[in-house]
């Protein structure tokens, strides 16, 4: 059902469970990251180039997707795809 995970709050434990993982899947919300390596061609066509700075808008552990912002655009990325995109935090 479409409303299954609607009332749940993020636990905050999922990204902290893998602190050494530098994938987009384990990125924190409201942080900016620089893309180091993106092997996925479909997301590469969306503008997720190596060296681009992105902002993670929503990364909820109960959801299957991540919402990111690239420049003026917003994208929904599957966590399966985000697992392969390597990022580093921008200070």
C-alpha positions as CSV (number, residue, x, y, z in Angstrom):
1,X,0.0,0.0,0.0
2,X,1.2,3.5,-0.8
3,X,0.8,4.7,2.8
4,X,2.7,1.9,4.5
5,X,5.8,3.9,5.7
6,X,4.1,7.2,5.9
7,X,4.0,7.7,9.7
8,X,7.4,6.3,10.5
9,X,10.3,8.4,11.7
10,X,13.9,7.8,10.5
11,X,15.9,5.8,13.1
12,X,19.2,7.5,12.3
13,X,21.0,4.2,12.8
14,X,21.4,3.0,9.3
15,X,24.1,5.6,8.1
16,X,25.9,5.4,11.4
17,X,26.0,1.6,11.2
18,X,28.6,1.9,8.4
19,X,30.8,4.9,9.2
20,X,33.6,3.8,6.9
21,X,31.3,3.3,3.9
22,X,31.7,6.2,1.5
23,X,28.7,5.4,-0.7
24,X,25.8,7.8,-1.4
25,X,23.5,5.2,0.3
26,X,25.0,6.0,3.7
27,X,25.1,9.8,3.3
28,X,23.5,12.1,5.9
29,X,20.6,14.4,5.2
30,X,21.2,18.1,4.7
31,X,24.9,17.6,3.9
32,X,26.8,18.3,0.8
33,X,29.0,15.6,-0.9
34,X,31.3,15.5,-3.8
35,X,31.0,12.6,-6.2
36,X,34.3,10.6,-6.5
37,X,33.2,7.7,-8.7
38,X,29.9,7.0,-10.5
39,X,29.9,3.8,-12.5
40,X,26.2,3.8,-13.2
41,X,25.5,5.1,-16.7
42,X,21.8,6.1,-16.2
43,X,22.5,8.4,-13.2
44,X,25.6,9.7,-15.1
45,X,23.2,10.9,-17.8
46,X,21.1,12.8,-15.1
47,X,24.2,15.0,-14.3
48,X,25.8,13.1,-11.5
49,X,29.3,13.5,-12.9
50,X,32.6,12.8,-11.1
51,X,33.5,16.0,-9.2
52,X,29.9,17.4,-9.0
53,X,28.7,18.6,-5.6
54,X,25.3,17.3,-4.5
55,X,23.1,17.8,-1.5
56,X,21.2,15.0,0.2
57,X,17.7,16.2,0.8
58,X,16.2,13.0,2.2
59,X,17.8,9.7,3.1
60,X,15.3,7.8,5.3
61,X,16.1,4.3,6.4
62,X,12.5,3.2,5.9
63,X,12.3,4.4,2.3
64,X,13.7,2.7,-0.8
65,X,14.9,5.9,-2.4
66,X,17.1,8.9,-1.7
67,X,16.3,12.4,-2.8
68,X,19.3,14.5,-3.8
69,X,19.7,18.0,-5.3
70,X,22.2,18.8,-8.1
71,X,22.4,22.5,-8.8
72,X,18.7,23.5,-9.3
73,X,17.4,20.0,-10.0
74,X,16.0,17.4,-7.6
75,X,16.3,13.7,-8.3
76,X,15.0,10.5,-6.7
77,X,17.8,7.8,-6.8
78,X,17.2,4.2,-5.8
79,X,19.3,3.0,-2.9
80,X,20.6,0.1,-5.1
81,X,22.1,2.7,-7.5
82,X,23.3,4.9,-4.6
83,X,25.2,2.0,-3.1
84,X,27.6,2.1,-6.1
85,X,28.1,5.9,-6.2
86,X,31.2,6.9,-4.1
87,X,31.2,10.3,-2.4
88,X,33.1,12.4,0.1
89,X,31.8,15.0,2.4
90,X,32.4,18.7,1.4
91,X,33.6,20.8,4.4
